[in-house]
Amino acid sequence: MSIELKVPVLPESVSDATIASWHKKAGDAVKRDENLVDLETDKVVLEVPSPVDGVLKEIRHQVGDTVNSEQIIAIIEEGATAAASAPAPAAAAPAPAAAAPKAAAKGSEDLSPAGLRVATEEKIDPSRVTGTGRDGRVTKEDLVNYSKGGSAPAAPASAPAAKPTPGARPEERVPMTRMRARIAERLMQSKNSIAMLTSFNEVNLAEVVKMRKALGDAFQKEHGIKLGFMSFFVKAAAEALKRYPFVNASVDGNDVIYHGYQDISIAVSTDKGLVTPVLRDVQDMSFAEVEQGIADYATKARANKLSLDDLQGGTFTITNGGTFGSLLSTPIVNPPQSAILGMHTIKERAIVENGQIIAAPMMYIALSYDHRIIDGKDAVLFLVDIKNQLENPQRMLLGL
């Protein structure tokens, strides 16, 4: 019996999707719940599994095609078995055949959308390309270089690299992915529609460092998760948002919406761009629950498993450029939110405390905010509130 493979029902906020990659080709056997195709939306990559065991009879839309909710993209013949493939050439050796699945695993299944376009346009089999990415993955650059070298297998590492032509000025034009285009659109929306201003402060994290050192092992033993810096910042932000509701508000036309809860978006970097999954009701979460929530989102983001629900909403955002070494930055507000807190790298610096020069682990923090609804005084006091909590962590435990 023929079964239609359809695009999943997309939320109202997502109008359509683009086919990023097919993991099977027509004629291949498929198993129930096996991922057949990746669909890229403005926000996440969706996996579409096979509903039955059978054979992928027909693919109706190729990589790069735009598809809509519940549109038919393939036909599966339920219960069928794949036809026997043509006999392999007599000269084919057993060793390369055994290695093929491994090469394919590092090739076609892990290609980025840009890499898939190059492979499709140039008709390149990724399994024949030597990957230079992490864990041997084939990158877009590997495919471009391979296409310039013809159809022969990639040269061994011992072979001398081809020298660039003197005076050459290579360029490459690659379309933006759906997610990158959406990020660009939202950044321009924020820039053009928000009266954005940024205030700065610095925090002495000596007490937080001391607490993590004293209680970190016991915390991990009790909760099975490491006590990081992010939970201190998230909990401090939740407490400060209660006292400064303007910072937890959003603009809707001529109205200001005040949220009586703290749903904090945590910026997570992925290969496809920055995403902001939401920790909901942070005001009711423990430190362990915050740490576990962040760890779960990081794992899902790296595996492209974030759902649209994970990314919906959020009343305030925290981003940590310090993980990449950023000393200072001006983060951009994530509309319709009204503010975003930027964390930065921790540097041991000389400061004056009680008339004495000491070395302390210092961090610059930044608050970018919508000046239409947040006055400069409130923004500064909000940052000072977070500073006071982090320099005296017991305050947030007592709700002070």
Secondary structure, DSSP 8 states (H G I E B T S, - for coil): -EEEEE-----TT---EEEEEESS-TT-EE-TT-EEEEEE-SS-EEEEE-SSSEEEEEE-S-TT-EE-TT-EEEEEEET----------TT--HHHHHHHHHHHHTTGGG--HHHHHHHHHHT--GGGS---SGGG---HHHHHHHHHT-SS----TTS------TT----------HHHHHHHHHHHHHHHH--EEEEEEEEE-HHHHHHHHHHHHHHHHHHSS---SHHHHHHHHHHHHHH-GGGGEEEETTEEEE-SS--EEE-EEETTEEE--EE--GGG--HHHHHHHHHHHHHHHHTT---HHHHS--SEEEEEGGGGT-S-------TTBSEEEEE---EEEEEEETTEEEEEEEEEEEEEEETTTS-HHHHHHHHHHHHHHHHSTHHHHTT-
